Amino acid sequence: MKRLMGGTVPESVCQRGDIPPKVREICDRFEKNSRDIIQANGMSVPKFNEITRYCQQSPKPRDCPR
């Protein structure tokens, strides 16, 4: 992605509408693979995102992986 974006990858690159088609392909493949992994482990994407946001709090809750 770095090479395709000219050396730097902007934050939240996959949410942008102005990215090259090859970068869009990488983003789409990453999203699909992530969704498949989450669901294969018996969780929904919204629940995974909820847990992720919870564990990103500062200070990190005790029941989150360190």
Backbone as a chain_set.jsonl record, in Angstrom:
{"seq": "MKRLMGGTVPESVCQRGDIPPKVREICDRFEKNSRDIIQANGMSVPKFNEITRYCQQSPKPRDCPR", "coords": {"N": [[0.826, -1.172, 0.0], [1.942, 1.186, 0.771], [3.776, 1.735, -1.289], [2.025, 2.015, -3.435], [0.661, 4.272, -2.64], [2.496, 6.257, -2.811], [4.505, 6.354, -0.887], [3.56, 7.114, 1.651], [0.959, 6.231, 3.896], [-2.165, 7.37, 4.42], [-3.977, 7.947, 7.488], [-6.808, 5.968, 8.203], [-7.146, 5.149, 5.564], [-8.699, 3.387, 4.047], [-11.274, 4.326, 4.256], [-11.416, 6.449, 2.636], [-12.428, 8.072, -0.4], [-10.904, 8.656, -2.542], [-8.862, 6.92, -3.375], [-6.384, 4.918, -5.115], [-7.383, 2.326, -7.458], [-6.065, -0.193, -6.993], [-5.312, 0.024, -4.331], [-7.832, 0.16, -3.203], [-8.665, -2.447, -3.733], [-6.955, -3.861, -1.994], [-7.862, -2.879, 0.475], [-10.527, -3.8, 0.421], [-10.111, -6.585, 0.373], [-8.782, -6.933, 2.826], [-10.824, -6.136, 4.594], [-12.801, -8.113, 4.081], [-11.384, -10.479, 4.786], [-10.905, -9.953, 7.504], [-13.527, -9.793, 8.503], [-14.352, -12.435, 7.971], [-12.64, -13.886, 9.696], [-13.421, -12.91, 12.219], [-16.133, -13.75, 12.294], [-15.779, -16.509, 12.004], [-14.874, -17.111, 14.464], [-17.079, -17.006, 15.998], [-18.268, -14.506, 16.53], [-19.949, -11.382, 16.083], [-19.384, -8.676, 13.767], [-20.16, -6.056, 14.696], [-20.158, -6.558, 17.522], [-17.462, -7.253, 17.94], [-16.278, -4.789, 17.26], [-17.342, -3.204, 19.288], [-16.147, -4.34, 21.584], [-13.48, -3.821, 20.948], [-13.427, -0.976, 20.982], [-14.055, -0.61, 23.697], [-11.791, -1.727, 24.939], [-9.864, 0.05, 24.151], [-9.946, 2.185, 25.76], [-8.646, 4.658, 28.027], [-7.57, 4.757, 31.266], [-6.651, 1.39, 30.298], [-9.171, -1.058, 30.598], [-9.224, -3.586, 33.159], [-10.05, -6.142, 32.378], [-9.24, -6.51, 29.781], [-7.027, -7.695, 27.194], [-3.521, -7.355, 27.691]], "CA": [[0.0, 0.0, 0.0], [2.848, 2.331, 0.85], [4.307, 1.99, -2.635], [0.914, 2.478, -4.269], [0.234, 5.591, -2.168], [3.583, 7.214, -2.96], [5.407, 6.375, 0.257], [2.866, 7.292, 2.927], [-0.422, 5.733, 3.922], [-2.94, 8.213, 5.321], [-4.808, 7.279, 8.484], [-8.149, 5.61, 7.711], [-7.057, 5.176, 4.095], [-9.763, 2.593, 3.423], [-12.528, 5.074, 4.291], [-11.322, 7.544, 1.662], [-13.004, 7.791, -1.705], [-9.981, 9.07, -3.595], [-7.68, 6.051, -3.394], [-6.218, 4.168, -6.364], [-8.118, 1.05, -7.505], [-5.293, -1.292, -6.378], [-5.414, 0.217, -2.883], [-9.211, -0.231, -2.876], [-8.671, -3.914, -3.718], [-6.304, -4.291, -0.747], [-8.795, -2.554, 1.564], [-11.67, -4.715, 0.349], [-9.646, -7.923, 0.756], [-8.533, -6.879, 4.265], [-12.121, -6.101, 5.271], [-13.424, -9.427, 3.953], [-10.64, -11.441, 5.601], [-11.151, -9.635, 8.912], [-14.914, -10.205, 8.803], [-14.383, -13.901, 7.984], [-11.965, -14.346, 10.918], [-14.292, -12.57, 13.355], [-17.304, -14.613, 12.265], [-15.345, -17.894, 12.222], [-14.668, -17.256, 15.898], [-18.369, -16.927, 16.675], [-18.603, -13.167, 16.972], [-20.403, -10.475, 15.029], [-18.495, -7.522, 13.578], [-20.497, -4.991, 15.658], [-19.705, -6.928, 18.872], [-16.01, -7.123, 17.916], [-15.968, -3.354, 17.301], [-17.697, -2.732, 20.638], [-15.089, -4.802, 22.491], [-12.268, -3.084, 20.587], [-13.545, 0.385, 21.538], [-14.0, -0.736, 25.154], [-10.417, -2.011, 25.36], [-8.994, 1.156, 23.775], [-10.088, 3.245, 26.743], [-7.478, 4.947, 28.843], [-6.7, 3.57, 31.292], [-7.221, 0.154, 29.74], [-9.884, -1.87, 31.586], [-8.487, -4.76, 33.635], [-10.46, -7.381, 31.721], [-8.779, -6.496, 28.39], [-5.651, -8.204, 27.036], [-2.459, -6.343, 27.821]], "C": [[0.877, 1.245, 0.0], [3.369, 2.723, -0.533], [3.215, 2.575, -3.523], [0.454, 3.888, -3.902], [1.366, 6.617, -2.225], [4.454, 7.374, -1.728], [4.754, 6.571, 1.605], [1.437, 6.785, 2.81], [-1.196, 6.594, 4.913], [-3.74, 7.379, 6.319], [-6.201, 7.07, 7.887], [-8.212, 5.612, 6.184], [-8.224, 4.45, 3.436], [-11.116, 3.292, 3.452], [-12.542, 6.201, 3.271], [-11.919, 7.127, 0.32], [-12.044, 8.041, -2.85], [-8.721, 8.21, -3.668], [-7.601, 5.289, -4.713], [-6.948, 2.822, -6.31], [-7.369, -0.118, -6.851], [-5.337, -1.196, -4.858], [-6.811, -0.181, -2.423], [-9.32, -1.747, -2.811], [-8.067, -4.446, -2.425], [-7.24, -4.044, 0.433], [-9.967, -3.528, 1.59], [-11.289, -6.126, 0.791], [-9.391, -7.991, 2.268], [-9.852, -6.92, 5.038], [-12.806, -7.465, 5.232], [-12.726, -10.454, 4.826], [-10.876, -11.211, 7.088], [-12.536, -10.093, 9.337], [-15.006, -11.726, 8.903], [-13.762, -14.462, 9.263], [-12.851, -14.1, 12.137], [-15.469, -13.53, 13.422], [-16.944, -16.079, 12.484], [-15.095, -18.17, 13.701], [-15.936, -16.984, 16.694], [-18.788, -15.558, 17.15], [-19.125, -12.356, 15.789], [-19.415, -9.31, 14.921], [-18.866, -6.386, 14.53], [-20.027, -5.301, 17.088], [-18.185, -6.808, 18.97], [-15.615, -5.643, 18.022], [-16.267, -2.751, 18.668], [-16.6, -3.108, 21.638], [-13.79, -4.043, 22.222], [-12.301, -1.671, 21.171], [-13.43, 0.363, 23.058], [-12.551, -0.891, 25.62], [-9.431, -0.92, 24.954], [-9.114, 2.33, 24.738], [-8.77, 3.458, 27.481], [-7.98, 5.403, 30.198], [-7.453, 2.342, 30.778], [-7.923, -0.634, 30.846], [-9.108, -3.149, 31.931], [-8.821, -6.041, 32.877], [-10.088, -7.426, 30.236], [-7.354, -7.057, 28.308], [-4.635, -7.07, 27.111], [-1.512, -6.399, 26.685]], "O": [[0.588, 2.227, -0.683], [3.393, 3.901, -0.889], [3.456, 3.52, -4.273], [-0.077, 4.613, -4.744], [1.206, 7.735, -1.733], [5.077, 8.419, -1.541], [5.349, 6.22, 2.624], [0.798, 6.9, 1.764], [-0.92, 6.557, 6.112], [-4.13, 6.248, 6.028], [-6.699, 7.92, 7.148], [-9.21, 6.025, 5.593], [-8.687, 4.863, 2.373], [-12.025, 2.882, 2.73], [-13.575, 6.839, 3.066], [-11.904, 5.948, -0.035], [-12.325, 7.684, -3.994], [-7.641, 8.709, -3.984], [-8.622, 5.041, -5.355], [-7.111, 2.246, -5.234], [-8.0, -0.957, -6.209], [-5.393, -2.216, -4.172], [-6.961, -0.793, -1.365], [-9.994, -2.281, -1.93], [-8.604, -5.377, -1.825], [-7.392, -4.909, 1.296], [-10.353, -4.021, 2.65], [-12.05, -6.785, 1.499], [-9.739, -8.979, 2.915], [-9.98, -7.652, 6.019], [-13.333, -7.922, 6.246], [-13.384, -11.219, 5.531], [-11.031, -12.166, 7.848], [-12.705, -10.704, 10.392], [-15.656, -12.253, 9.806], [-14.294, -15.404, 9.849], [-13.011, -14.979, 12.984], [-15.773, -14.067, 14.487], [-17.721, -16.82, 13.087], [-15.104, -19.322, 14.136], [-15.887, -16.761, 17.904], [-19.584, -15.446, 18.082], [-18.777, -12.621, 14.638], [-18.699, -9.004, 15.874], [-17.969, -5.792, 15.129], [-19.551, -4.407, 17.788], [-17.67, -6.314, 19.974], [-14.718, -5.292, 18.789], [-15.531, -1.889, 19.148], [-16.179, -2.278, 22.443], [-13.082, -3.667, 23.156], [-11.33, -1.221, 21.78], [-12.776, 1.228, 23.642], [-12.138, -0.254, 26.589], [-8.273, -0.957, 25.369], [-8.458, 3.356, 24.554], [-7.914, 2.577, 27.549], [-8.752, 6.358, 30.27], [-8.681, 2.262, 30.815], [-7.346, -0.857, 31.91], [-8.42, -3.714, 31.08], [-7.975, -6.925, 32.747], [-10.572, -8.292, 29.508], [-6.57, -6.909, 29.246], [-4.887, -5.961, 26.641], [-0.56, -5.62, 26.634]]}, "num_chains": 1, "name": "protein.A"}
